[in-house]
Amino acid sequence: MPPKTIRIRAQRLLLRSLCINASRMAEKQNLRILVVDDEKAIRSFLKASLSAQGYNVFESATAAEALEKSVSSHPDAIILDLGLPDMDGIEVTKEIRKRSKMPIIILSVREEAADKVAALDAGADDYLTKPFSTRELLARLRAVMRRLLPSNKEEVLMVGRLSIDIPNHQVKVNGKEADLTPTEYDILKLLILNAGKVLTHRQILHEVWNKNEDLEGVLHLLRVTISNLRGKIEPNPDRPTYILIEPGIGYRLRF
């Protein structure tokens, strides 16, 4: 191939790459993120980090301001601290959930499983503890924003080597149909539809078994069912690739 032709093709590939990156940046620039934290240093750090990725960032230092901006600023997602001076972040989450399904990522120093479960059960989409990795936060943000994309229920959902055909109740692993029980299928479907999101034990038991009380009585059943499901879809069930446990909280399906 003549050198001139090679240079032209290289230039076209470079131009295509630049266009793709510019398009991705433009998409992010349309996404509005509300950062809620009473510490100015953390708000400033998050604003700089997210703005560098092309997000449009707004700030709030109090719960009252956050609730007002969650309406007036029309954010696409909220990054929320729990320790606000005028209202606990879990209560803020509950208030927002009364009128909106916008993604909420909790960013807090609280490390106890009970706090994480309470926040997730209140309606938060994800939970990160401080100190946090910026890379991890951006990955979690991309995951919750991805769930906002319109989906066609007739399409086959894909996660890695797994595929789930919802209309036909069919699951395949590496193209081979997996023989799942109805309950195993319901759990996998729930996890895939919320891929990347932590689902608490309470949320899974409510959605699959319609249980809201006496959770301890059926929690063992959930663990056994998850174990059986892993045995049918995981390359190595003892070291799961897809269905990850969040100790004391619930499960997450990794992309």
PEBEL-V39397 format. One record per backbone hydrogen bond with DSSP energy under -0.5 kcal/mol. CO is the residue of the C=O (numbers start at 0). NH is the residue of the N-H. E is the energy in kcal/mol with one decimal. If there is no record, write none. Layout:
BEGIN
CO|NH|E ; CO|NH|E
END
This chain:
BEGIN
1|5|-1.9 ; 2|6|-2.4 ; 3|7|-2.2 ; 4|8|-2.4 ; 5|9|-2.4 ; 6|10|-2.4 ; 7|11|-2.2 ; 8|12|-2.5 ; 9|13|-2.3 ; 10|14|-2.6 ; 11|15|-2.6 ; 12|16|-2.4 ; 13|17|-2.5 ; 14|18|-2.3 ; 15|19|-2.4 ; 16|20|-2.5 ; 17|21|-2.4 ; 18|22|-2.4 ; 19|23|-2.4 ; 20|24|-2.4 ; 21|25|-2.3 ; 22|26|-2.1 ; 23|27|-2.1 ; 24|28|-2.3 ; 25|29|-0.8 ; 26|29|-0.8 ; 27|30|-2.0 ; 27|55|-0.5 ; 29|31|-0.5 ; 30|32|-0.5 ; 30|55|-2.6 ; 31|75|-3.3 ; 31|76|-1.4 ; 32|34|-0.6 ; 32|57|-2.8 ; 33|35|-0.6 ; 33|78|-2.8 ; 34|36|-0.6 ; 34|59|-2.1 ; 35|80|-2.1 ; 37|39|-0.7 ; 38|42|-2.1 ; 39|43|-2.7 ; 40|44|-2.2 ; 41|45|-2.8 ; 42|46|-2.5 ; 43|47|-2.3 ; 44|48|-2.5 ; 45|49|-2.8 ; 46|50|-2.5 ; 47|51|-1.7 ; 48|52|-0.6 ; 49|52|-0.8 ; 49|54|-2.2 ; 50|53|-1.6 ; 54|56|-0.7 ; 55|32|-2.9 ; 57|34|-3.0 ; 59|36|-2.2 ; 61|65|-2.0 ; 62|66|-2.8 ; 63|67|-1.8 ; 64|68|-2.8 ; 65|69|-2.2 ; 67|70|-1.0 ; 67|71|-2.7 ; 68|72|-2.0 ; 75|102|-0.8 ; 76|33|-2.5 ; 77|79|-0.6 ; 77|104|-3.0 ; 78|35|-3.2 ; 79|106|-2.8 ; 81|83|-1.7 ; 81|88|-2.6 ; 86|83|-0.5 ; 87|90|-0.7 ; 87|91|-1.8 ; 88|92|-2.3 ; 89|93|-2.1 ; 90|94|-2.2 ; 91|95|-2.4 ; 92|96|-2.5 ; 93|97|-0.9 ; 94|97|-0.6 ; 95|98|-1.6 ; 95|99|-1.7 ; 102|77|-2.3 ; 103|105|-0.5 ; 103|124|-2.8 ; 103|125|-1.4 ; 104|79|-2.9 ; 105|127|-3.0 ; 107|129|-2.3 ; 111|115|-1.7 ; 112|116|-2.8 ; 113|117|-2.3 ; 114|118|-2.2 ; 115|119|-2.6 ; 116|120|-2.9 ; 117|121|-1.4 ; 118|122|-0.6 ; 118|123|-2.3 ; 119|122|-0.9 ; 124|197|-0.7 ; 125|105|-2.7 ; 127|107|-2.2 ; 132|136|-2.5 ; 133|137|-2.5 ; 134|138|-2.0 ; 135|139|-2.6 ; 136|140|-2.5 ; 137|141|-2.5 ; 138|142|-2.0 ; 139|143|-2.3 ; 140|144|-2.2 ; 141|145|-2.1 ; 142|146|-1.0 ; 144|147|-1.5 ; 145|148|-1.2 ; 150|152|-0.7 ; 151|154|-2.1 ; 156|163|-2.6 ; 158|161|-2.3 ; 160|173|-2.3 ; 161|158|-2.2 ; 162|171|-2.6 ; 163|156|-2.4 ; 163|165|-0.9 ; 164|168|-0.7 ; 164|169|-1.9 ; 165|168|-1.1 ; 169|164|-3.4 ; 170|177|-3.2 ; 171|162|-2.0 ; 171|173|-0.5 ; 172|175|-1.7 ; 175|172|-3.2 ; 177|179|-1.3 ; 180|184|-2.6 ; 181|185|-2.2 ; 182|186|-2.2 ; 183|187|-2.4 ; 184|188|-2.8 ; 185|189|-2.1 ; 186|190|-2.4 ; 187|191|-2.7 ; 188|192|-2.5 ; 189|193|-0.8 ; 191|194|-1.6 ; 193|196|-2.6 ; 196|252|-0.5 ; 197|199|-0.5 ; 198|250|-2.4 ; 199|203|-2.3 ; 200|204|-2.8 ; 201|205|-2.2 ; 202|206|-2.3 ; 203|207|-2.9 ; 203|208|-0.5 ; 204|208|-1.4 ; 204|210|-1.9 ; 205|209|-0.7 ; 213|216|-0.7 ; 214|217|-1.3 ; 214|218|-1.3 ; 215|219|-0.6 ; 217|221|-1.9 ; 218|222|-2.1 ; 219|223|-2.4 ; 220|224|-2.4 ; 221|225|-2.6 ; 222|226|-2.2 ; 223|227|-2.4 ; 224|228|-2.5 ; 225|229|-2.7 ; 226|230|-1.7 ; 227|231|-0.7 ; 228|231|-1.1 ; 228|232|-1.3 ; 229|233|-2.7 ; 235|238|-1.9 ; 236|239|-0.5 ; 241|243|-1.0 ; 241|253|-2.7 ; 243|251|-2.6 ; 244|246|-0.7 ; 245|248|-2.8 ; 245|249|-1.9 ; 248|200|-2.2 ; 249|245|-3.0 ; 250|198|-3.1 ; 251|243|-3.2 ; 251|253|-0.6 ; 252|195|-2.4
END
